Amino acid sequence: MRIAACKTSDIPQGESRLIQAGEEAVLIFHLSDGFFATQPRCTHVFAPLKRGKILNDKCVQCPLHRARFDIRTGEVEDWANFPPGIQLLNVVRGEKSLKTWPVEIDGDQLFVVVN
Ligand code: FES
């Protein structure tokens, strides 16, 4: 199902925006080569990635324990590593990619394709 999310001009390059696409909350990122949609919460212990940093036009770094995810694919680039000792929690919270959705653009309208 293709759901209208926002205007392309609503998300400056290098930033993200949280939208509701049907029943899914989706975080849309604007990178140099387009727009990409991921789940809005970190897979480690669910911190909001909207408050994270976008690094090198590629990754989002979680604001809580600094896990890094490839925004285009959702794959884990670096798992939670802060503060020291977080590895104890990682025993039960192992690496898990972010869910992603396709983004389509029609004129200046941005759509997210969800199931
Ligand atoms: S909640 Fe994101 S790294 Fe822990």
Backbone and ligand atoms as CSV (ligand in chain L), in Angstrom:
chain,resi,resn,atom,element,x,y,z
A,1,MET,N,N,0.844,-1.178,0.000
A,1,MET,CA,C,0.000,0.000,0.000
A,1,MET,C,C,0.895,1.248,0.000
A,2,ARG,N,N,0.617,2.163,-0.923
A,2,ARG,CA,C,1.417,3.383,-1.046
A,2,ARG,C,C,0.733,4.502,-0.254
A,3,ILE,N,N,1.429,5.060,0.710
A,3,ILE,CA,C,0.823,6.064,1.586
A,3,ILE,C,C,1.552,7.394,1.445
A,4,ALA,N,N,0.784,8.463,1.192
A,4,ALA,CA,C,1.372,9.797,1.105
A,4,ALA,C,C,1.947,10.167,2.458
A,5,ALA,N,N,3.212,10.596,2.462
A,5,ALA,CA,C,3.889,10.876,3.727
A,5,ALA,C,C,4.047,12.377,3.967
A,6,CYS,N,N,4.646,13.070,3.014
A,6,CYS,CA,C,4.897,14.510,3.153
A,6,CYS,C,C,5.417,15.015,1.821
A,7,LYS,N,N,5.742,16.270,1.753
A,7,LYS,CA,C,6.374,16.855,0.567
A,7,LYS,C,C,7.884,16.637,0.660
A,8,THR,N,N,8.512,16.493,-0.481
A,8,THR,CA,C,9.972,16.310,-0.457
A,8,THR,C,C,10.655,17.504,0.212
A,9,SER,N,N,10.076,18.693,0.036
A,9,SER,CA,C,10.685,19.902,0.604
A,9,SER,C,C,10.528,19.985,2.124
A,10,ASP,N,N,9.729,19.076,2.696
A,10,ASP,CA,C,9.547,19.080,4.152
A,10,ASP,C,C,10.769,18.536,4.888
A,11,ILE,N,N,11.651,17.813,4.173
A,11,ILE,CA,C,12.809,17.192,4.834
A,11,ILE,C,C,14.088,17.698,4.152
A,12,PRO,N,N,14.756,18.670,4.726
A,12,PRO,CA,C,16.011,19.132,4.137
A,12,PRO,C,C,17.042,18.001,4.082
A,13,GLN,N,N,17.929,18.059,3.100
A,13,GLN,CA,C,18.972,17.032,3.005
A,13,GLN,C,C,19.797,17.001,4.287
A,14,GLY,N,N,20.054,15.774,4.769
A,14,GLY,CA,C,20.818,15.621,6.010
A,14,GLY,C,C,19.943,15.562,7.246
A,15,GLU,N,N,18.613,15.595,7.036
A,15,GLU,CA,C,17.705,15.538,8.180
A,15,GLU,C,C,16.709,14.400,8.013
A,16,SER,N,N,15.873,14.226,9.031
A,16,SER,CA,C,14.879,13.152,9.001
A,16,SER,C,C,13.549,13.682,9.516
A,17,ARG,N,N,12.509,12.912,9.240
A,17,ARG,CA,C,11.184,13.314,9.718
A,17,ARG,C,C,10.390,12.062,10.086
A,18,LEU,N,N,9.705,12.134,11.214
A,18,LEU,CA,C,8.872,11.026,11.673
A,18,LEU,C,C,7.472,11.204,11.106
A,19,ILE,N,N,6.946,10.170,10.459
A,19,ILE,CA,C,5.590,10.258,9.915
A,19,ILE,C,C,4.825,8.975,10.282
A,20,GLN,N,N,3.539,9.064,10.196
A,20,GLN,CA,C,2.682,7.892,10.394
A,20,GLN,C,C,2.213,7.434,9.021
A,21,ALA,N,N,2.566,6.213,8.630
A,21,ALA,CA,C,2.162,5.661,7.333
A,21,ALA,C,C,1.204,4.506,7.609
A,22,GLY,N,N,-0.080,4.794,7.606
A,22,GLY,CA,C,-1.038,3.769,7.995
A,22,GLY,C,C,-0.804,3.406,9.449
A,23,GLU,N,N,-0.589,2.118,9.691
A,23,GLU,CA,C,-0.371,1.678,11.071
A,23,GLU,C,C,1.097,1.721,11.471
A,24,GLU,N,N,1.962,2.049,10.523
A,24,GLU,CA,C,3.398,2.042,10.807
A,24,GLU,C,C,3.919,3.454,11.081
A,25,ALA,N,N,4.671,3.626,12.151
A,25,ALA,CA,C,5.449,4.842,12.342
A,25,ALA,C,C,6.749,4.651,11.565
A,26,VAL,N,N,7.103,5.643,10.772
A,26,VAL,CA,C,8.242,5.518,9.860
A,26,VAL,C,C,9.110,6.768,9.987
A,27,LEU,N,N,10.421,6.569,9.971
A,27,LEU,CA,C,11.358,7.689,9.984
A,27,LEU,C,C,11.943,7.811,8.584
A,28,ILE,N,N,11.742,8.968,7.964
A,28,ILE,CA,C,12.226,9.177,6.600
A,28,ILE,C,C,13.461,10.067,6.650
A,29,PHE,N,N,14.521,9.603,6.010
A,29,PHE,CA,C,15.785,10.340,5.949
A,29,PHE,C,C,15.977,10.896,4.552
A,30,HIS,N,N,16.550,12.087,4.475
A,30,HIS,CA,C,16.921,12.666,3.186
A,30,HIS,C,C,18.445,12.652,3.079
A,31,LEU,N,N,18.958,11.764,2.230
A,31,LEU,CA,C,20.403,11.681,1.988
A,31,LEU,C,C,20.719,12.267,0.615
A,32,SER,N,N,21.980,12.262,0.238
A,32,SER,CA,C,22.394,12.938,-0.998
A,32,SER,C,C,21.781,12.310,-2.244
A,33,ASP,N,N,21.458,11.022,-2.186
A,33,ASP,CA,C,20.903,10.342,-3.372
A,33,ASP,C,C,19.424,10.006,-3.213
A,34,GLY,N,N,18.758,10.599,-2.250
A,34,GLY,CA,C,17.320,10.386,-2.171
A,34,GLY,C,C,16.806,10.212,-0.762
A,35,PHE,N,N,15.620,9.629,-0.687
A,35,PHE,CA,C,14.907,9.480,0.583
A,35,PHE,C,C,14.825,8.001,0.949
A,36,PHE,N,N,14.933,7.714,2.247
A,36,PHE,CA,C,14.949,6.326,2.726
A,36,PHE,C,C,14.130,6.254,4.012
A,37,ALA,N,N,13.400,5.145,4.164
A,37,ALA,CA,C,12.508,5.012,5.319
A,37,ALA,C,C,12.928,3.818,6.169
A,38,THR,N,N,13.028,4.060,7.475
A,38,THR,CA,C,13.345,2.990,8.419
A,38,THR,C,C,12.362,3.035,9.585
A,39,GLN,N,N,12.388,1.966,10.366
A,39,GLN,CA,C,11.618,2.012,11.611
A,39,GLN,C,C,12.202,3.120,12.483
A,40,PRO,N,N,11.374,3.752,13.318
A,40,PRO,CA,C,11.845,4.927,14.049
A,40,PRO,C,C,12.581,4.623,15.340
A,41,ARG,N,N,12.509,3.377,15.810
A,41,ARG,CA,C,13.146,3.060,17.095
A,41,ARG,C,C,14.279,2.081,16.881
A,42,CYS,N,N,15.340,2.279,17.626
A,42,CYS,CA,C,16.509,1.412,17.588
A,42,CYS,C,C,16.108,-0.017,17.959
A,43,THR,N,N,16.745,-0.994,17.335
A,43,THR,CA,C,16.429,-2.392,17.632
A,43,THR,C,C,17.098,-2.887,18.917
A,44,HIS,N,N,17.971,-2.081,19.493
A,44,HIS,CA,C,18.672,-2.510,20.712
A,44,HIS,C,C,17.719,-2.447,21.907
A,45,VAL,N,N,17.409,-1.243,22.383
A,45,VAL,CA,C,16.364,-1.116,23.409
A,45,VAL,C,C,15.454,0.069,23.094
A,46,PHE,N,N,15.240,0.269,21.793
A,46,PHE,CA,C,14.118,1.099,21.308
A,46,PHE,C,C,14.237,2.603,21.519
A,47,ALA,N,N,15.423,3.139,21.587
A,47,ALA,CA,C,15.575,4.601,21.663
A,47,ALA,C,C,15.113,5.224,20.339
A,48,PRO,N,N,14.619,6.469,20.394
A,48,PRO,CA,C,14.136,7.123,19.168
A,48,PRO,C,C,15.289,7.589,18.280
A,49,LEU,N,N,15.354,7.053,17.079
A,49,LEU,CA,C,16.445,7.400,16.169
A,49,LEU,C,C,16.325,8.812,15.613
A,50,LYS,N,N,15.154,9.412,15.741
A,50,LYS,CA,C,15.002,10.813,15.304
A,50,LYS,C,C,15.981,11.698,16.060
A,51,ARG,N,N,16.325,11.319,17.275
A,51,ARG,CA,C,17.256,12.110,18.089
A,51,ARG,C,C,18.702,11.688,17.849
A,52,GLY,N,N,18.911,10.736,16.956
A,52,GLY,CA,C,20.272,10.276,16.675
A,52,GLY,C,C,20.975,11.170,15.668
A,53,LYS,N,N,22.237,10.855,15.414
A,53,LYS,CA,C,23.037,11.634,14.456
A,53,LYS,C,C,23.090,10.900,13.124
A,54,ILE,N,N,23.027,11.665,12.038
A,54,ILE,CA,C,23.265,11.105,10.710
A,54,ILE,C,C,24.746,11.311,10.414
A,55,LEU,N,N,25.443,10.208,10.110
A,55,LEU,CA,C,26.892,10.264,9.931
A,55,LEU,C,C,27.279,9.943,8.493
A,56,ASN,N,N,28.094,10.790,7.914
A,56,ASN,CA,C,28.708,10.528,6.602
A,56,ASN,C,C,27.702,10.216,5.508
A,57,ASP,N,N,26.512,10.823,5.570
A,57,ASP,CA,C,25.515,10.604,4.521
A,57,ASP,C,C,25.206,9.112,4.373
A,58,LYS,N,N,25.338,8.356,5.454
A,58,LYS,CA,C,25.215,6.896,5.350
A,58,LYS,C,C,24.504,6.246,6.528
A,59,CYS,N,N,24.939,6.576,7.744
A,59,CYS,CA,C,24.463,5.860,8.927
A,59,CYS,C,C,23.678,6.776,9.856
A,60,VAL,N,N,22.797,6.147,10.654
A,60,VAL,CA,C,22.223,6.857,11.788
A,60,VAL,C,C,22.800,6.211,13.039
A,61,GLN,N,N,23.234,7.069,13.954
A,61,GLN,CA,C,23.785,6.590,15.224
A,61,GLN,C,C,22.751,6.799,16.314
A,62,CYS,N,N,22.413,5.730,17.010
A,62,CYS,CA,C,21.438,5.807,18.087
A,62,CYS,C,C,21.934,6.744,19.198
A,63,PRO,N,N,21.035,7.582,19.730
A,63,PRO,CA,C,21.467,8.540,20.753
A,63,PRO,C,C,21.758,7.896,22.106
A,64,LEU,N,N,21.329,6.651,22.305
A,64,LEU,CA,C,21.451,6.059,23.638
A,64,LEU,C,C,22.758,5.283,23.827
A,65,HIS,N,N,22.968,4.227,23.047
A,65,HIS,CA,C,24.177,3.407,23.220
A,65,HIS,C,C,25.025,3.350,21.951
A,66,ARG,N,N,24.699,4.251,21.007
A,66,ARG,CA,C,25.563,4.490,19.837
A,66,ARG,C,C,25.629,3.356,18.833
A,67,ALA,N,N,24.637,2.492,18.797
A,67,ALA,CA,C,24.578,1.552,17.673
A,67,ALA,C,C,24.455,2.361,16.385
A,68,ARG,N,N,25.031,1.855,15.296
A,68,ARG,CA,C,24.948,2.545,14.008
A,68,ARG,C,C,24.314,1.620,12.980
A,69,PHE,N,N,23.419,2.200,12.206
A,69,PHE,CA,C,22.700,1.447,11.170
A,69,PHE,C,C,22.885,2.131,9.824
A,70,ASP,N,N,23.043,1.320,8.788
A,70,ASP,CA,C,23.049,1.845,7.425
A,70,ASP,C,C,21.622,2.274,7.093
A,71,ILE,N,N,21.437,3.547,6.791
A,71,ILE,CA,C,20.089,4.065,6.556
A,71,ILE,C,C,19.476,3.452,5.294
A,72,ARG,N,N,20.284,3.190,4.284
A,72,ARG,CA,C,19.745,2.681,3.009
A,72,ARG,C,C,19.281,1.229,3.113
A,73,THR,N,N,19.951,0.439,3.945
A,73,THR,CA,C,19.640,-0.992,4.017
A,73,THR,C,C,19.061,-1.421,5.365
A,74,GLY,N,N,19.267,-0.623,6.389
A,74,GLY,CA,C,18.846,-0.980,7.738
A,74,GLY,C,C,19.853,-1.860,8.469
A,75,GLU,N,N,20.920,-2.278,7.783
A,75,GLU,CA,C,21.855,-3.213,8.406
A,75,GLU,C,C,22.676,-2.548,9.517
A,76,VAL,N,N,23.047,-3.367,10.484
A,76,VAL,CA,C,23.883,-2.894,11.591
A,76,VAL,C,C,25.301,-2.672,11.079
A,77,GLU,N,N,25.823,-1.470,11.319
A,77,GLU,CA,C,27.224,-1.165,10.970
A,77,GLU,C,C,28.110,-1.334,12.194
A,78,ASP,N,N,27.556,-1.003,13.343
A,78,ASP,CA,C,28.309,-1.066,14.600
A,78,ASP,C,C,27.271,-1.232,15.708
A,79,TRP,N,N,27.431,-2.205,16.567
A,79,TRP,CA,C,26.407,-2.451,17.579
A,79,TRP,C,C,26.680,-1.601,18.826
A,80,ALA,N,N,25.718,-1.608,19.745
A,80,ALA,CA,C,25.787,-0.769,20.948
A,80,ALA,C,C,27.121,-0.938,21.662
A,81,ASN,N,N,27.804,0.191,21.909
A,81,ASN,CA,C,29.147,0.114,22.489
A,81,ASN,C,C,29.402,1.182,23.538
A,82,PHE,N,N,28.336,1.859,23.999
A,82,PHE,CA,C,28.505,2.944,24.969
A,82,PHE,C,C,27.341,2.915,25.946
A,83,PRO,N,N,27.533,3.136,27.239
A,83,PRO,CA,C,28.817,3.318,27.911
A,83,PRO,C,C,29.532,1.985,28.105
A,84,PRO,N,N,30.769,2.031,28.618
A,84,PRO,CA,C,31.468,0.775,28.884
A,84,PRO,C,C,30.600,-0.123,29.765
A,85,GLY,N,N,30.545,-1.387,29.455
A,85,GLY,CA,C,29.724,-2.323,30.218
A,85,GLY,C,C,28.424,-2.665,29.511
A,86,ILE,N,N,28.083,-1.917,28.474
A,86,ILE,CA,C,26.833,-2.176,27.753
A,86,ILE,C,C,26.858,-3.566,27.121
A,87,GLN,N,N,28.055,-4.109,26.939
A,87,GLN,CA,C,28.169,-5.435,26.341
A,87,GLN,C,C,27.440,-6.496,27.170
A,88,LEU,N,N,27.274,-6.247,28.471
A,88,LEU,CA,C,26.524,-7.195,29.314
A,88,LEU,C,C,25.071,-7.271,28.849
A,89,LEU,N,N,24.500,-6.121,28.510
A,89,LEU,CA,C,23.127,-6.091,28.008
A,89,LEU,C,C,23.045,-6.722,26.620
A,90,ASN,N,N,24.133,-6.581,25.866
A,90,ASN,CA,C,24.127,-7.101,24.497
A,90,ASN,C,C,24.017,-8.626,24.438
A,91,VAL,N,N,24.303,-9.276,25.553
A,91,VAL,CA,C,24.159,-10.738,25.592
A,91,VAL,C,C,22.702,-11.112,25.286
A,92,VAL,N,N,21.772,-10.296,25.778
A,92,VAL,CA,C,20.351,-10.595,25.539
A,92,VAL,C,C,19.732,-9.707,24.466
A,93,ARG,N,N,20.458,-8.673,24.054
A,93,ARG,CA,C,19.959,-7.780,22.996
A,93,ARG,C,C,20.967,-7.797,21.847
A,94,GLY,N,N,20.945,-8.878,21.089
A,94,GLY,CA,C,21.905,-9.065,20.009
A,94,GLY,C,C,21.592,-8.201,18.795
A,95,GLU,N,N,22.528,-8.161,17.867
A,95,GLU,CA,C,22.390,-7.325,16.675
A,95,GLU,C,C,21.138,-7.656,15.883
A,96,LYS,N,N,20.451,-6.616,15.467
A,96,LYS,CA,C,19.248,-6.789,14.655
A,96,LYS,C,C,19.107,-5.574,13.750
A,97,SER,N,N,18.900,-5.827,12.453
A,97,SER,CA,C,18.769,-4.732,11.489
A,97,SER,C,C,17.487,-3.953,11.712
A,98,LEU,N,N,17.473,-2.716,11.187
A,98,LEU,CA,C,16.246,-1.927,11.168
A,98,LEU,C,C,15.361,-2.400,10.025
A,99,LYS,N,N,14.071,-2.352,10.236
A,99,LYS,CA,C,13.117,-2.578,9.154
A,99,LYS,C,C,13.158,-1.355,8.234
A,100,THR,N,N,13.073,-1.592,6.941
A,100,THR,CA,C,13.055,-0.481,5.978
A,100,THR,C,C,11.864,-0.641,5.047
A,101,TRP,N,N,11.462,0.459,4.411
A,101,TRP,CA,C,10.384,0.443,3.430
A,101,TRP,C,C,10.811,1.230,2.200
A,102,PRO,N,N,10.306,0.865,1.041
A,102,PRO,CA,C,10.593,1.653,-0.163
A,102,PRO,C,C,9.925,3.028,-0.082
A,103,VAL,N,N,10.593,4.008,-0.651
A,103,VAL,CA,C,10.050,5.364,-0.762
A,103,VAL,C,C,9.890,5.679,-2.245
A,104,GLU,N,N,8.774,6.253,-2.620
A,104,GLU,CA,C,8.534,6.661,-4.006
A,104,GLU,C,C,8.234,8.153,-4.028
A,105,ILE,N,N,8.595,8.782,-5.143
A,105,ILE,CA,C,8.376,10.220,-5.286
A,105,ILE,C,C,7.568,10.465,-6.551
A,106,ASP,N,N,6.567,11.284,-6.438
A,106,ASP,CA,C,5.724,11.647,-7.575
A,106,ASP,C,C,5.566,13.163,-7.525
A,107,GLY,N,N,6.256,13.863,-8.435
A,107,GLY,CA,C,6.284,15.324,-8.338
A,107,GLY,C,C,7.011,15.717,-7.066
A,108,ASP,N,N,6.352,16.467,-6.213
A,108,ASP,CA,C,6.991,16.837,-4.941
A,108,ASP,C,C,6.385,16.060,-3.768
A,109,GLN,N,N,5.589,15.049,-4.113
A,109,GLN,CA,C,4.956,14.245,-3.059
A,109,GLN,C,C,5.773,12.988,-2.788
A,110,LEU,N,N,5.971,12.720,-1.524
A,110,LEU,CA,C,6.752,11.559,-1.118
A,110,LEU,C,C,5.795,10.500,-0.541
A,111,PHE,N,N,5.982,9.258,-0.981
A,111,PHE,CA,C,5.132,8.146,-0.531
A,111,PHE,C,C,6.006,7.083,0.124
A,112,VAL,N,N,5.463,6.394,1.101
A,112,VAL,CA,C,6.108,5.219,1.664
A,112,VAL,C,C,5.246,4.014,1.290
A,113,VAL,N,N,5.918,2.946,0.858
A,113,VAL,CA,C,5.187,1.734,0.471
A,113,VAL,C,C,5.263,0.754,1.631
A,114,VAL,N,N,4.129,0.545,2.301
A,114,VAL,CA,C,4.079,-0.376,3.443
A,114,VAL,C,C,3.177,-1.556,3.084
A,115,ASN,N,N,3.287,-2.616,3.838
A,115,ASN,CA,C,2.489,-3.813,3.552
A,115,ASN,C,C,1.017,-3.581,3.881
L,1,FES,S1,S,18.874,1.785,22.325
L,1,FES,FE1,FE,19.987,2.179,20.529
L,1,FES,S2,S,21.952,1.435,20.937
L,1,FES,FE2,FE,20.819,0.991,22.726
